[in-house]
Amino acid sequence: MLRGLCLPRPWRPLWARGCASDGAAGGPEIQVRALAGPDRGITEILMNRPRARNALGNVFVSELLEALAQLREDRQVRVLLFRSGVKGVFCAGADLKEREQMSEAEVGVFVQRLRGLMNDIAAFPAPTIAAMDGFALGGGLELALACDLRVAASSAVLGLIETTRGLLPGAGGTQRLPRCLGVALAKELIFTGRRLSGTQAHGLGLVNHTVAQNEEGDAAYHRARALAQEILPQVDIASGMAIEGICYAQNIPTRDRLEGMAAFREKRPPKFVGE
C-alpha cells in the first residue's frame, strides 16, 4: 500500500432478512460506505438494483430502512450522501411490477412503509444530500426531496410522474414539493406529471446545484461529495445541541429574561438592561 494514501473503507452490505435480493450479481441492493482521510465523516448509501433501475421494491425499502436505523445511531456520520450504482439512474420510483402482485391491503401497508422511509430520511440527524446522475422519477424524486440538499447532472430527468400512471405521489411528494417550489408551481408539475432536466430543475430551485455529466456518468456524485466536504467543518447536530444548552443555561438567571417574560405577561414593551 502506498504511504499517505487515504482509501475509503469498503462497501458494507446490508441484507433484508428473509427476502431474495435483486442487487448486482445477487448481492445486496443497498450498500453503505464510510469515507476516510479528509472525507472522514461522510457516509455514502449506494443504491444498486440494476435490473429494476433502483425501483422501490420490498427488499430495497427494507434494506434502506435498516441502513438508516444503523446510521442514525452512528455518531461518526456527519454527512449522509445518497448515490446510485446504476449508470443513468438515481431511482426510477415505485416497483409497479411488484406492486401489481399486491392486494389492496398490501399496497396500503407498503405505501405507509414508503412514507416512513422518506420521513426517516427527512429526520436524519446529519445533513443529507441526494446525488442524481440520472432518472429520479416518482418515488425516486420523493426520496431526493426528503434529503436536505440535492445535486443533479444537467442530463438527469426528474419528475413526480404518478398522475401519468393513474396514481398520485404517495410518499411525501405532495407535501415536500410545494414547500420547495411553492404551491402553484408544485401543483402544475404534479397535475401534468412533467419531467424536468437537471438544468430546468436547477432553474426552478428544485436542486441546489447542477453539473454537466461526465463520461463516467457520476458528475453529480462528485459535486455532491465536494458539497459534503464543505459541510464537514460545521458542528454536528449533537454538539450543536449541547452548545445551545450551555448558552440557554447562561440565560436563565439573567434579569433580562425575567423582564422579557414580565413584559409579555403585562403586554408592554420590555426594558432590557443587558444583565
N, C-alpha and C positions, 0 to 999 in steps of 0.2 A: 504494500500500500504506500502511496506517495505521502511523504510527510507534509503536514499542514493542510492537506486536502480534506475539507469538511463534506462528508457524504450524508445524504438524507437516510434516515432509518428505512428499512424495507417496509413494503406494504404489509399491513396486518389484516388478515381476512376475518370477517365476521359472518358466521353462518346462522341462518334462521333454522331453528331446531325442527326436525321432522318434515322438512319441505325439500323438494327437488329444486336444484338451482339451475338457472339459465345463464349463468355468467360465462365468460370466455373459457372454452375448453372444460366446461362443467365446474368451474371454480365459483367463488362467491360473487354475488352481484354488487356488493358494497365492500370496499376496502378502505382502510384508514392508514395514514402515514404521518408521523410527526417528523418535521424537518429539523435539521441540526445546524450547528455552526451559527452563522449570522442570522439564519432563519429560525433559530430555536424559538419556540413559542407559536409557530404557525403549524397548524394541523390541517391536512387535506383529507376530504372524503371523496373517493373516486367511485363514480357510478359506472358499472361495467356490465351491462346486459345487452351485448351487441345484437343478438338475434331478434330482440324486441325493441331495439332503439331506445333502451333505458326506460321503457314503459313502466308505469307504476303498478306492478303486479303484487300479489300477496307476499312472495318471498322478498322482493325488492323492498317493499314497505317494512316488512318485519326486520330485515337486516338494518335498514336505515334507522328505525326506531331503537334498535339495540345499540347501534353505534352512538347515537345521540345520548342515550341513557348512560353509557360508559363515559363518554367525553364530558358530559355535564359535571361529573364528579372529579375530573382531572384538572387540578389547579395549574398544570403546566400549559394548558391550552389558552393562548392569548388571542389568537385569531383563528377562525374556522373557515376553510375555503372549500366550496363545493365545485367539483370539476367532473368532466366526463372522460372515460377511457375509450369511448366510441367516436371515431372521427366523424365530424359533420353533424353530431347530435349532442345536445345537452340532455334533454329529457323530452320524449315525444308525447308525454301526457299519460292518460289512463290506458291501461291494457284492456281495450274493448273486446278482444277475443276472449280473454279470461272472464271478463265481466258478463259476457253473453251467456256463459255457462252457469251464472249465479241465479239463485231465486231472488225475488223482490226483497225478501227479508235479508238475504246475504248482501245484496247491493247496499241496503241501508246501513248495515253494520260496517261494511268496508269503507263507505264514504265517510262515516264517522271516524274511522281509523285514519283516513287521509287528512281530515280536519285536525285531528290530534297531532299528526306528524307535522303539519305546517305550523301549528301553534307551538310545538316543541322547538322548531327552528326559530320562530319569531321570539321565543322567550329564552333562547340560549344565552347563558351569562357572559359570553365573549362576543365581540363583533363577528358577523358572518358575511361572507362575500360569495356571490354566485358568478362563476366564470363561464359565460355562454359562448362557446365556439361553434355552435350550430343550432339546430332547431330546438326551440323551447316553446312548446305548444300546450295549451290546456293546462293540465296539472303540472307540466314542466315549468310553465311561466308562473304558476301559483307558488311553486317551490322557490323560484327566484324572488318573487315578491315578498315571501316570508323572510328573506335574508335582509340584512341591514343595507348592503351595498350590492350593486350589480354592474358587471362589466361584460360587454358583448363585442364580438367580432363584427365588423361592418357588414359582413355577408350572412350573419346569423339571421334566423327568421323567428319572430316572436309573435305570440297572439293567444288570446283566450277564444278558441275557435269552437267552443262547445255548442253554440247555437246552430252551427252548420251541421251538427250531428243530431239535432233534435234534443239537445241537453242544455244545461246551463252550468256555469262554473260552480262547483260544489265544495271546493277545498280552500275557501277564503278569498277567491278572486273578486267576488262582488263587493267585498269589504276593503281589501287592500289596494285594488287598482284605483278606486275613487280617492283614497287617501294619498295616493301617489300622484295622480294626474288631475284630480278634480272630478266632480260628479258628471258634468256634461260630457266631457271627453271620454271618461270611462264607460258611460252608457253607450256612446257611439261605437266604441271598439268592441264592447260585449254584444250589442244588438247586431252588428254587422259580422262579427267573427273575423274582423280584418287582421291580416298578417302584416307585420312591420319588419323592415330590415333593421339591423343593428343601428345603422346610421339614422333612420327615421325614429327609432326608439329613443336614441340619444337626444334628438331634436325636440322630442316631446317631454323629456325629463324622466322617461321610464328607466333608463340606465344612467349610471354615473359617468361611465367612460365607454368610448367605442374605439376600436383599433382595426387597421387593415389586417386581413387574415394573412398568415404566412404559409409557406409550403407544407409545414408540418401540421397545420390546422390547429395550433394551440396558442395563437396570439393573445386571445382574451385571458387565457390562463396566466401567461407571463405578465400581462398588465395587472391582473388581479393579485398576483404574487408580489409585484412591486408595491401595490397599494397596501397589501398586508404588512410589508416591511416598513412602510411609513407609519403604520398604526402601532407597531411593536413597542416603540419607546414610551407610548402612553401608559398611564397607570391602569392596571387591570381592575375590573369592577369590584372585586373583593377588597383590594387595597383602597380603592376609592371610597367604598362604603365605610371602611374603618376611619379614613381621614375625615369623612363627613361627620361621623360620630364624635370624633375628638373635637372638631370645630363646634358642633352643636352643644357639647358639654360645656365648652367655654362660654357659650352664650347664655346658658341657663341662669347663672347668678347675677346677670347684669341688670342695672336699673332700667336701661333702655328696653329690655324685653318686657319687664313689668309695666313700663309706661305704655308700650305698644298694645298690650292686652287691655290695659285700663282704658286707653283711648278708644279701642274698638268697642268695648262694653258701653262706654259713655257716649259713643257716636260723636267724637270730636277729633280734630287733627292731633297727632302725637307730638309731644315736645321732647325730642331726644337731646341728651346732653353728652353723648359719647362715653358713657360709663356703664 
